[in-house]
Amino acid sequence: MDLFITSKIGATVHLNGRRTAGMIDNRFGFLTNFKKCLHKTGQMLYISSDPKPNERVSEWFQNTVEALEKEGIRFDRCSLVNGHNASMLKDAITQTDVIFLSGGHLPTQNLFFQRIGLRDILTRFDGIIVAQSAGSMNCAETVYVCPELPSESLDLNFERFRPGLGLTDINIIPHYNDNHSLILDGKRFYEDIVSPDTFKVPVYLLPDGSYFYTHDGKTELFGEAYLFHCGKLKLLEKL
């Protein structure tokens, strides 16, 4: 299996208030590496972050299909998977070449993945997984679930560590460039909310465009990331 852990790949851009297909971000060779390991283009599955139909996720799916087609990558079949059709995964997984794991609300996606047994299903998959944002976070063995919506950081029952897909031991927080000055519930996101948890688990803060690529059991960082561990931040250029 080839695994790409990304913040986002640039397939969706905002133009005049609409989400539309963008250009795949190749600043650090994502598209180049993706094409190298792409041997078949039969079926692509885009697994949602929401079990319910979600307009935003549907647009991300369509934009991803269009952005890939701009690069000459056209699949015979592309399907958006949510709670309404997730039962097809068990039969479809061995005939699938590429899986995209959507971004979205991390706890919602985590519960959805657990409910459909995605971790067990993926043990029979030997293609390419491209995870983005929340999808990347849920790839970990034990997922660090950072609060992201108002009031979540104040909820004493909010679970910050949950079982993941077990595809990697890397925990990331995406969109570092956008979130480095984020204030949530009146608290600084990284300094006040995330930092105490980094004494329990190291977390990689991943800017858009950068990614971790796992191939033949080896993981390499492309671009840059920040290792946040024991309250200290360190810039990395390699894993």
N, C-alpha and C positions, 0 to 999 in steps of 0.2 A: 504493500500500500504506500502511496505517496500522499503526504499530508502537508497542506499549506495552512499555517495559522496566521491570519492577517487581521488588520484593523478594518480595512475595506480595500477593494481592488479597483475602485473608480468606475464601476459599471453604471452607477447612477449619479447624475449631476442635477442641480436645481437650476432651472432656466425659466425666468418669468413666472415664478411661483409654482412651476410644475416640475415633477420628477421625470427626467428623460434619460435616454441612454447616453452614456459618456464614452470616454476612451479608457481602455484597460491601462492601469498605471504600471508602466514598465521601468520606472526610474531605477529600481534595484533588481531588475531582471525577472520580475514575477512572470510576465507573459512568456519570456524566453524559456524559463524553467518549466512552466506549465506545458508549453508546446513540446518540449523535449520528452516529457513523460506521457504525453497523450498519444496513445497508439491506436485507439479506436474511438469513433464518434457515433456509436449506436444510440445509447440512451443516456440522458442526463436527468438527474433528479434534484430538485431544489426543495429542501426540507424547511418548512416554515418555523418561525419562532412562536407561532400562535396556533392552537388547535382549531380555532374558529377562522372562517374566512376573514382576511385582513387586507384592506385595500392597499395599504402601504407595502406589505410584503408582496402582494400580487404585482405591483408596479416594479419592485426590485427584481422580481423573477423575470418579467418581460424585458426589463432594461438589460439584465444580464444576458439573456438570449440574444438581444440585438447587438450589444457591445461585443460579444464573442463573434457574431456573424460579421461585424465590421473588420475583424481580424482574420477572417477566412475560416473560422471554426463554426461549423454547422452540424448539429446533431440530428439524427434521424427522428428521435423522439425526445421531447422535453416535457417534464411533468412537475407541477407544483404539488407538494405533499403537505397536507394538513390533517386535522383529526377526521375529516370526512372520508379520506381515501388512504389513510396510513396502513390499513390492513393489507394493501397491495405490496408493501415493502418486503415481506418475507419471501414472496415469489419473485419479485422484480430485482432483488439485490444482486443476484448472481449474473443477471443480464445487464447490469448497469456499469457504465464506464466511468462516469464522473458524478460525484455528489457535492452539491453546495449546501452548506449549513448557513441559514439566514441569520442576520442580525435581528435585534428586537429587544424585548424586555427579558432579561436574563432569567429571573425566577420562573416566569411563565414558560419559557422554552425548556428549562431544566425539568419542570414537572411534566411537560408534554413528552419529552424524550424518555423519561422514566415510565410514563404510562404506556407508551407504545413498545417498550422494550428495545429501544434503538441500540443500546450498548451490545446486547446479545445478537441482534440482527447484523451489526457491522462486523462481527467475528467471521462472517462468511463473505465479506467484501474484500476484493483485492485490486481495486482501481485507484482513482484519485479522489481525495476529499479536499475541497477548498472551503475553509471555515472563515467566517467574517464576524467581527465584533462579538456579540453574545454567543454565536456559534463557536467561535474560537475559544471563548472562556469555558464553554461546556465540554470541550474536548479533554479537559484535565481528568486525572484519576479522581481527585477530590477537588471540586470546583470552589474557588474563592468567589463568593457572591457578594459583591460590594453593593451597598445601597445606591440607588440611582434615581428614585422618584421621591418627591416630597413626603416626609414623615417616616420613610423606611429606616433612616438612621436613628430615629427616636423610638422605634418599636423594639422593645426588649425581647420579643419573641421572633424577631427576624433572623432566619437561619443564614449565617454567613459562610457555612461550609456544607456542601451538599454533594452527593455522589454524581460523578460525571461519566463520560463515555469511555474513559480509560485509554485514550489514544496517545496521551502525552503526560509527562509530569510537570509541564510548564503551565503556570497560571499567568494570564495576561490581564491587563486592563487596556482597552483600545482607546483610540482617538486622543492620545496624549496632548497633541497640539491644541485641540479644542477645549480640553478639560483641565489644563494645568492651573487655571485660575478659577475653577468652578466653586461656587458656594452652594451648599445644600443644607437645608434646615438651619440656616444661619451659621454653618460650620464650613471651614475650608475642607474641600473634598479629600485632597491627598494628605495634608498635614494633620487634620483633626479626626477624619473618619477612617481613612485607609491605613495611615501610619501605625497605629497600635496593632493592627492585624498582621503587619509585616514582621512582627516578633514571633508569629506562629508559622508563617509561610512566606517564602520569597515571592514577589510579584514582579512581572516585567511590564513596564509601561510602554506601550507600542504606538508610535506615531503612524498616521496614515501613510501608506506606501511601503513601509517596512514589513517584514514577515519572517517567520520561522519556517524552514522547509525540512521535512523529515523524509529521507530516502535511504533505503537499505539499512534501516536501523540507526542512521546518523542524523542528527539535527544541526542545522546551520542557520545563523542569523544573517539575513540580507537587509542592509540598511543600518538602522540604529535602534536601540532600545535602552531603556533605563531600568536597571535592577534596583528595586525598592526592597530593602531587607534590613530588619532591625532598626527601622526608622531612618535609614540612610539611603540616599539616592546616588547611583553610580552609572555613568554613561558607558554603554557597551557598543562595540562595533562588531563583535563576534560573540557567539554563545560560549 
